[in-house]
Amino acid sequence: MSRYVIPLFCLFLLVMQGMAMSLLPAKLVYSDLLITPHWILIFLFIIAIFYDKDHTYHAVWYGLVFGLLIDVVYTGVLGVYMITYTLIIYVVHGLKKLVHANFPAAFLLAVIGLILADALLYIVYSFVQITSISWVDYGLLRLLPTLAANMIFFTLLYPLVKERAYDWSEEISNV
């Protein structure tokens, strides 16, 4: 069952990411703040923590595929999200071995992963001269609002997905 549900939910999140800004109040959308929804990444963090075992890397593969889809659908530079999502999910998958799988640890891993992913995206886009804002402006106007918005999404998604991800993991182990 999880073989179908996880990619379908990622596909749903891919579509919803494009509509996320229209869900926010106009005062926030038209301000100086730049909020980037990383909903697929947040979902895949939960999958990496609660679904994947130490020797399986399903979330990494989903990050590769859906990162490429984000590149194709939403960006003009192919491979940036694909490589970033894959690398950061792999890092989170490795870091989960150091902490217990509970809400505070998952929240911390999501914060670390999200900061790393967004900073890496900023560095790549700065390098290819797509963005030219300073580090201070990036931190205050993009990173902090993006982190806050995505962690609110994590907090809402976590109780809905955590137990299911763990059950799907057990289902795969018993096959």
Summary of the structure (lengths in Angstrom):
residues: 175
radius of gyration: 15.9
end to end distance: 11.6
largest distance: 51.4
contacts: 540
relative contact order: 0.16
helix: 79%
strand: 0%
